């Protein structure tokens, strides 16, 4: 489960940070490998994602496209020869779901590009509910400056940001406010804070969202020690569902980093429609 959470963090956070590197002279260019299956490359929409990455990074890195049939491990020798610093896998969610243990397989493969036992490249996955989501990520110019945080696990993480708001997952009705003066003060929030959390996300003022507690590929339970609402998804749309059965749809359009710090399985893509793809779509 930790591997899946790392994968999502690599997807959202790694892409945001990779674009902040300073210009590199041609003699010093690092390798950037774009990996995509032959099946996905034959789809013009997913091919466009790979081409967008090539166009964005070709001046900064030594970019090379790699295609594979079904077994991603077949790329190992080619990647070893290229010796990339960064590797990006462009994959539709259905393809990710069909590849059993894709993340641990790639983790192991990218430790085998040379003779030592350590990881040989920084890697991530670009996907989405549809190809347009992935294309938006691939084209994102960045960087993201993380100033405001929204936390579903109390005051945790707020100290690292200029401002923020937290909802305590262990104490019902308790929240926290981080002000620009550096102070963090406790505040009162609704016993079922589902709508308020959705409203905060939809305000588009937060650069960072962190959650913890119980979760699966298809839900996040807002309360950890008490009964509260949930985040769920349907047809790529993320929504809050409170304890009375009311739905509050999420449409948060500003770029942000999402860290599901303690959410088991939430980054595991088991099909096109799941929490990970709904976050990217909504």
C-alpha positions in Angstrom: 0.0 0.0 0.0 2.9 2.4 0.7 4.1 1.7 -2.9 0.8 2.9 -4.3 0.8 6.0 -2.2 4.4 6.7 -3.4 3.3 6.3 -7.0 0.5 8.9 -6.7 2.9 11.3 -5.0 5.4 10.7 -7.8 2.7 11.4 -10.3 1.4 14.6 -8.8 4.4 16.0 -7.0 7.3 14.8 -9.2 5.8 16.3 -12.3 5.4 19.6 -10.5 8.9 19.7 -9.3 10.7 18.3 -12.3 10.0 21.5 -14.3 11.8 23.8 -11.8 15.3 22.7 -12.7 17.5 25.4 -14.2 18.7 25.3 -17.7 21.3 22.7 -18.5 24.0 23.0 -21.2 23.8 20.4 -24.0 26.9 18.6 -22.7 25.3 18.2 -19.3 21.8 17.1 -20.4 20.3 14.4 -18.4 18.3 11.6 -19.9 14.4 11.7 -19.8 12.8 8.5 -20.9 9.1 8.4 -22.0 7.7 4.9 -21.9 4.4 4.0 -23.5 2.8 0.8 -24.8 2.5 0.2 -28.5 -1.3 -0.1 -28.0 -1.5 3.3 -26.3 0.8 4.9 -28.8 -1.6 3.8 -31.6 -4.3 5.8 -29.9 -4.0 9.4 -31.1 -5.2 10.8 -27.8 -2.6 9.0 -25.7 0.1 9.5 -28.3 -0.5 13.2 -28.0 0.4 13.0 -24.3 3.8 11.4 -25.1 4.4 14.0 -27.8 3.5 16.8 -25.4 6.2 15.5 -23.0 8.7 15.3 -25.8 8.0 18.9 -26.8 8.2 20.2 -23.3 11.4 18.6 -22.3 13.5 18.2 -25.5 15.3 21.5 -24.9 16.2 20.7 -21.3 16.9 17.0 -21.4 18.1 14.3 -23.7 14.6 12.9 -24.4 13.9 9.5 -25.9 10.7 7.6 -26.4 10.5 3.9 -25.6 7.6 1.6 -26.6 6.8 -1.8 -25.2 4.2 -4.5 -26.1 2.8 -6.1 -23.0 5.7 -6.8 -20.7 7.2 -3.6 -19.4 10.3 -5.5 -18.2 11.3 -5.8 -21.8 12.4 -2.2 -21.6 15.1 -2.9 -19.1 18.1 -3.4 -21.4 17.1 -0.4 -23.6 16.7 1.8 -20.5 20.0 0.5 -19.1 21.8 1.6 -22.3 20.1 5.0 -22.3 20.8 5.5 -18.6 18.0 8.1 -17.9 17.8 10.3 -14.9 14.0 10.5 -15.2 11.5 7.9 -16.5 7.8 8.7 -17.2 5.3 6.1 -18.0 2.3 7.3 -20.0 -0.6 4.9 -19.3 -4.4 4.8 -19.6 -6.0 3.8 -16.3 -7.4 0.6 -17.9 -3.9 -0.4 -18.9 -2.6 0.2 -15.4 -5.3 -1.9 -13.9 -4.6 -4.7 -16.3 -0.9 -4.9 -15.4 -0.8 -6.8 -12.1 1.8 -5.4 -9.7 2.9 -2.7 -12.3 4.4 -0.4 -9.6 6.5 -2.9 -7.8 7.7 -4.4 -11.1 8.9 -1.1 -12.3 10.4 -0.2 -8.9 12.5 -3.4 -9.2 13.3 -2.9 -12.9 14.6 0.6 -12.3 17.0 -0.8 -9.7 18.5 -3.1 -12.2 19.8 -0.6 -14.8 23.4 -0.9 -13.4 25.2 -3.2 -11.1 24.5 -1.6 -7.7 21.3 -2.4 -5.7 20.0 1.2 -5.6 17.4 3.0 -7.7 18.8 4.3 -10.9 16.1 6.8 -12.0 13.4 9.0 -10.6 10.1 7.8 -12.1 6.4 8.4 -12.2 3.2 7.7 -14.1 1.1 10.1 -16.1 -2.5 8.9 -16.3 -6.0 10.3 -15.9 -9.7 9.4 -16.2 -9.2 10.2 -19.8 -6.4 11.3 -22.1 -7.3 14.9 -21.7 -6.5 14.7 -18.0 -3.1 13.3 -18.8 -2.5 15.8 -21.5 -3.3 18.7 -19.1 -0.6 17.3 -16.7 1.9 16.8 -19.5 1.5 20.4 -20.7 1.4 22.0 -17.3 4.2 24.7 -17.3 4.6 25.1 -13.5 6.1 25.4 -11.1 3.6 25.1 -8.2 4.4 27.3 -5.2 3.0 25.7 -2.1 1.7 28.4 0.2 -1.7 27.3 1.5 -2.6 23.8 2.8 -5.9 22.1 3.4 -5.6 19.2 5.8 -8.0 16.3 6.5 -5.8 15.2 9.3 -5.9 18.0 11.8 -3.1 20.6 12.3 -0.6 18.2 10.8 1.4 19.8 8.0 0.0 23.3 8.6 3.3 24.4 10.2 5.1 24.0 6.9 2.8 26.5 5.0 2.1 30.2 5.1 -1.6 29.6 5.7 -4.1 26.8 5.9 -7.0 25.0 7.4 -7.3 21.6 9.0 -10.1 19.3 10.0 -9.4 16.9 12.9 -10.0 13.3 11.9 -9.8 12.1 15.5 -11.9 14.9 17.3 -15.3 15.5 15.9 -16.2 19.2 15.3 -12.6 20.4 15.8 -10.6 22.3 13.2 -7.5 24.5 13.0 -6.6 27.7 11.2 -3.0 28.7 10.3 -2.7 32.4 9.9 -0.1 34.5 8.0 1.4 35.5 11.4 2.4 31.9 11.9 -0.1 31.1 14.6 -2.2 27.9 14.5 -5.5 28.2 16.4 -8.2 25.7 17.1 -11.7 26.4 15.7 -15.1 24.8 15.6 -16.2 23.0 12.4 -19.5 21.1 11.7 -19.7 17.6 13.3 -20.0 16.4 9.7 -17.6 18.6 7.8 -18.1 17.1 4.4 -19.7 20.1 2.7 -17.2 22.5 4.3 -14.2 20.5 3.1 -15.7 20.4 -0.4 -16.4 24.2 -0.3 -12.7 24.8 0.7 -11.4 22.7 -2.2 -13.7 24.4 -4.6 -12.5 27.8 -3.4 -9.3 27.1 -5.5 -7.1 28.9 -2.9 -5.2 25.8 -1.7 -1.9 24.5 -3.3 -1.7 21.4 -1.1 -4.3 18.9 0.1 -3.4 16.1 2.6 -5.7 13.4 3.9 -5.3 10.3 6.2 -7.7 7.8 7.7 -9.6 4.9 6.3 -9.8 4.7 2.5 -10.1 2.3 -0.4 -9.8 2.6 -4.2 -13.4 4.0 -4.1 -13.8 6.1 -1.0 -12.2 8.3 1.7 -13.8 8.3 5.1 -13.4 11.8 6.6 -13.7 10.8 10.2 -11.2 8.3 11.6 -12.6 7.8 15.2 -16.1 9.0 14.6 -18.8 8.6 12.0 -18.8 11.3 9.3 -19.1 11.8 5.6 -17.0 10.4 2.8 -15.4 11.3 -0.5 -16.6 9.1 -3.3 -16.6 9.0 -7.1 -18.8 8.3 -10.0 -17.9 8.4 -13.7 -14.8 10.3 -13.0 -16.5 12.9 -10.8 -15.4 13.3 -7.2 -18.0 14.2 -4.6 -18.5 14.5 -0.9 -21.3 12.4 0.6 -22.5 13.5 4.0 -24.2 11.3 6.7 -27.6 12.5 5.5 -27.0 11.3 1.9 -26.4 14.7 0.4 -23.9 15.0 -2.5 -21.5 17.9 -2.9 -19.6 17.8 -6.2 -15.9 18.8 -6.4 -14.7 21.0 -9.2 -11.4 22.4 -8.1 -9.6 23.8 -11.1 -6.3 25.3 -9.6 -3.2 23.1 -9.8 -2.3 21.5 -6.5 -0.4 18.7 -4.8 -2.4 15.9 -3.2 -0.8 13.8 -0.5 -2.9 10.8 0.7 -0.5 10.4 3.6 -2.3 7.6 5.5 -5.0 6.4 3.0 -4.6 2.7 2.3 -5.2 1.8 -1.4 -6.5 5.2 -2.5 -3.8 5.5 -5.2 -4.3 2.0 -6.4 -5.9 2.2 -9.9 -8.1 -0.8 -10.3 -10.0 0.5 -13.3 -10.8 3.6 -15.2 -13.2 4.9 -12.5 -11.5 5.1 -9.1 -10.5 7.7 -6.6 -7.1 8.4 -8.1 -8.6 9.1 -11.6 -11.5 11.0 -10.1 -9.1 13.3 -8.2 -7.2 14.0 -11.5 -10.5 14.6 -13.4 -12.2 16.8 -10.8 
